[in-house]
């Protein structure tokens, strides 16, 4: 019988339970009120920390190097993953950090798409040869913001596991915004050098 079979009963290939009712007879509470159980001379303890639940696997006595897990969303998830870890089984539940990374990755994909649209919009505006310095400065601020953020954003995209196609788009946009920055700076200087248009004199409507 595998360790997950022992814990949950039946085949360990079934989906993880969503409640702890199958576990109630196998877990006891420690002095601190934490769920704890013993299996093959190891004490497995689940405890609350960092707005979630961790598990610890340690020798029953005298363990100077216990294993502490990352944080899971629920106590049930931590219990299941404790035995999965102990028995060399694949993980079923994601840690809070994994969930957070996935959430950030999803947001990043949307942000990259918005950045691509922004580039198209700005280049379309720059087609107008008569843009004023004020109008060009507005474009410049948007472009410079993208240039400043590009490097650390790419690093974060890799760290969060953003999908490859989205990262490719972000990497393609980085030099495009840098070139756009130089173009806008030149356009501003050209606009400054243009003679100012004189406002037409008011028309006398009196007779």
Backbone torsions as a table, in degrees:
resi	resn	phi	psi	omega
1	UNK	NA	129.6	178.8
2	UNK	-74.8	166.1	-176.0
3	UNK	-63.9	-36.8	178.9
4	UNK	-74.4	-29.4	173.5
5	UNK	-64.3	-42.6	179.3
6	UNK	-61.9	-39.5	-175.3
7	UNK	-73.7	-46.9	-171.5
8	UNK	-107.0	-17.4	-176.3
9	UNK	85.3	140.7	179.5
10	UNK	79.9	-162.3	-176.0
11	UNK	-75.5	140.4	179.4
12	UNK	-78.7	1.2	179.7
13	UNK	-87.7	-7.7	180.0
14	UNK	-75.7	165.3	179.9
15	UNK	-64.3	150.2	178.0
16	UNK	-64.5	145.0	-179.8
17	UNK	-69.9	154.8	179.7
18	UNK	-98.8	-7.2	176.3
19	UNK	-129.9	167.3	-177.7
20	UNK	-94.9	6.5	-176.5
21	UNK	-55.1	-38.2	177.4
22	UNK	-67.9	-14.1	-175.1
23	UNK	-100.0	-8.6	-167.9
24	UNK	-59.1	-32.6	-177.4
25	UNK	-83.0	-6.7	-175.0
26	UNK	-108.9	-11.0	-178.3
27	UNK	-112.0	139.7	174.4
28	UNK	-120.4	166.2	179.5
29	UNK	-97.7	137.6	175.0
30	UNK	-78.1	-179.4	177.6
31	UNK	-60.6	-28.9	179.3
32	UNK	-87.9	1.8	179.2
33	UNK	84.4	13.8	-179.4
34	UNK	-89.4	138.8	176.2
35	UNK	-62.1	135.0	-178.1
36	UNK	-147.8	146.2	177.0
37	UNK	-148.3	162.0	-179.8
38	UNK	-119.1	134.2	177.6
39	UNK	-145.6	125.0	178.7
40	UNK	48.3	54.4	176.1
41	UNK	62.2	24.2	174.5
42	UNK	-127.5	139.2	175.5
43	UNK	-96.7	126.6	177.1
44	UNK	-109.9	121.3	-177.7
45	UNK	-123.6	135.2	176.9
46	UNK	-110.7	132.4	-176.4
47	UNK	-144.9	156.3	-176.8
48	UNK	-87.0	134.1	178.7
49	UNK	-165.2	147.2	175.2
50	UNK	51.6	45.9	177.5
51	UNK	60.5	30.2	177.7
52	UNK	-162.8	-154.5	-176.4
53	UNK	-133.0	134.8	175.2
54	UNK	-114.5	165.6	169.7
55	UNK	-126.0	154.0	178.2
56	UNK	-127.5	132.7	175.1
57	UNK	-114.5	122.7	-175.5
58	UNK	-147.8	159.4	170.6
59	UNK	-62.3	153.5	-177.2
60	UNK	-62.0	-37.2	179.1
61	UNK	-137.7	145.0	170.2
62	UNK	64.9	37.6	178.8
63	UNK	-97.5	111.9	179.4
64	UNK	-88.4	-4.5	-176.2
65	UNK	-139.7	62.8	179.5
66	UNK	-71.2	161.5	177.9
67	UNK	-98.0	128.6	175.8
68	UNK	-114.1	132.4	-177.6
69	UNK	-84.1	175.4	167.6
70	UNK	-76.9	179.6	-174.5
71	UNK	-88.5	133.6	175.5
72	UNK	-110.1	162.6	-175.7
73	UNK	-67.0	-39.1	-174.1
74	UNK	-132.3	163.0	175.6
75	UNK	-64.9	-37.4	178.7
76	UNK	-58.6	-45.2	-179.7
77	UNK	-62.7	-42.5	179.9
78	UNK	-64.0	-40.0	178.1
79	UNK	-62.1	-48.1	-178.7
80	UNK	-62.7	-45.5	-177.4
81	UNK	-69.2	-26.8	175.8
82	UNK	-60.7	-45.7	-179.5
83	UNK	-75.3	-30.5	175.1
84	UNK	-64.4	-42.7	177.7
85	UNK	-63.4	-47.4	-176.6
86	UNK	-63.2	-36.8	-176.7
87	UNK	-95.1	5.9	179.9
88	UNK	68.4	27.8	179.4
89	UNK	-90.2	154.2	176.8
90	UNK	-67.0	150.8	179.8
91	UNK	-69.7	145.9	175.4
92	UNK	-108.2	-39.4	-178.1
93	UNK	-100.8	148.0	175.3
94	UNK	-88.1	148.7	173.6
95	UNK	-74.9	165.7	177.7
96	UNK	-61.0	-37.9	-179.9
97	UNK	-66.3	-37.1	177.2
98	UNK	-66.4	-40.9	177.5
99	UNK	-63.5	-42.0	179.6
100	UNK	-64.1	-42.1	178.6
101	UNK	-62.3	-41.7	179.5
102	UNK	-63.5	-41.1	179.0
103	UNK	-63.1	-44.3	178.5
104	UNK	-64.2	-38.1	179.8
105	UNK	-63.3	-41.5	178.9
106	UNK	-63.6	-41.9	177.9
107	UNK	-64.2	-40.2	-178.3
108	UNK	-63.1	-39.1	178.7
109	UNK	-60.1	-43.0	177.4
110	UNK	-65.2	-39.4	179.9
111	UNK	-65.7	-39.8	179.1
112	UNK	-63.0	-40.6	177.8
113	UNK	-63.4	-40.0	177.6
114	UNK	-65.3	-38.5	178.8
115	UNK	-64.5	-38.2	177.6
116	UNK	-64.3	-41.3	177.2
117	UNK	-65.4	-38.8	178.5
118	UNK	-60.7	-42.8	179.3
119	UNK	-60.5	-44.1	179.6
120	UNK	-63.6	-41.6	-179.5
121	UNK	-64.2	-43.2	-177.8
122	UNK	-68.1	-42.0	179.0
123	UNK	-65.5	-33.5	177.2
124	UNK	-66.0	-39.7	178.6
125	UNK	-65.9	-35.5	-177.1
126	UNK	-72.2	-7.6	175.9
127	UNK	-64.4	-29.5	179.8
128	UNK	-69.6	115.5	-177.8
129	UNK	-76.2	-10.0	-175.2
130	UNK	-102.9	17.2	178.5
131	UNK	-59.6	138.3	179.4
132	UNK	-81.6	168.3	177.3
133	UNK	-59.0	-42.3	179.7
134	UNK	-60.5	-44.2	179.3
135	UNK	-65.9	-39.6	179.2
136	UNK	-68.3	-35.4	177.9
137	UNK	-63.0	-37.5	178.0
138	UNK	-63.0	-42.9	177.4
139	UNK	-65.2	-40.8	-178.6
140	UNK	-59.0	-42.9	-178.9
141	UNK	-62.0	-40.2	179.2
142	UNK	-67.4	-40.7	-179.5
143	UNK	-66.9	-45.6	-178.4
144	UNK	-63.1	-35.5	176.8
145	UNK	-60.5	-40.8	178.2
146	UNK	-68.0	-41.0	-179.1
147	UNK	-63.2	-42.2	-177.8
148	UNK	-67.5	-35.0	-175.8
149	UNK	-85.6	-18.9	-168.3
150	UNK	-56.4	-46.8	-172.9
151	UNK	-63.7	-53.1	-176.9
152	UNK	-71.3	-27.8	177.1
153	UNK	-66.1	-41.2	178.5
154	UNK	-61.4	-41.7	177.4
155	UNK	-59.2	-43.6	-179.8
156	UNK	-67.5	-36.2	178.6
157	UNK	-60.3	-44.1	177.9
158	UNK	-64.1	-41.8	-177.6
159	UNK	-64.7	-36.2	-176.8
160	UNK	-87.9	-1.7	177.8
161	UNK	73.2	33.1	175.8
162	UNK	-60.7	142.7	-174.7
163	UNK	-61.3	150.2	-171.0
164	UNK	-58.2	-42.7	-177.0
165	UNK	-62.1	-37.1	179.1
166	UNK	-70.1	-40.6	177.6
167	UNK	-63.5	-40.2	177.4
168	UNK	-58.4	-40.9	178.1
169	UNK	-64.2	-43.9	179.5
170	UNK	-62.7	-40.9	179.2
171	UNK	-67.9	-33.2	177.5
172	UNK	-70.2	-35.7	-177.7
173	UNK	-73.2	-28.5	-175.6
174	UNK	-56.3	-55.2	179.2
175	UNK	-68.0	-26.9	178.2
176	UNK	-65.5	-41.8	177.6
177	UNK	-69.3	-34.4	176.6
178	UNK	-63.7	-43.1	177.6
179	UNK	-66.2	-37.6	178.8
180	UNK	-65.0	-36.4	177.8
181	UNK	-60.7	-45.2	178.8
182	UNK	-65.1	-38.6	180.0
183	UNK	-64.8	-44.0	-179.7
184	UNK	-64.8	-41.2	178.6
185	UNK	-59.5	-41.8	178.5
186	UNK	-66.6	-40.8	180.0
187	UNK	-63.9	-36.0	178.8
188	UNK	-63.9	-44.3	178.8
189	UNK	-63.0	-39.8	178.7
190	UNK	-66.1	-39.1	179.5
191	UNK	-67.0	-36.7	177.6
192	UNK	-64.0	-35.0	-176.6
193	UNK	-77.8	-16.5	-179.6
194	UNK	-71.2	139.5	175.6
195	UNK	-64.1	139.4	-179.4
196	UNK	-68.9	142.2	176.9
197	UNK	-74.6	135.1	175.2
198	UNK	-82.2	136.6	177.2
199	UNK	-70.5	137.0	178.6
200	UNK	-62.5	142.9	179.3
201	UNK	-64.4	143.6	179.4
202	UNK	-62.0	141.5	-179.8
203	UNK	-80.9	131.4	179.0
204	UNK	-81.2	112.1	-177.5
205	UNK	-94.7	-1.1	-179.8
206	UNK	-80.8	151.3	178.7
207	UNK	-108.5	NA	NA
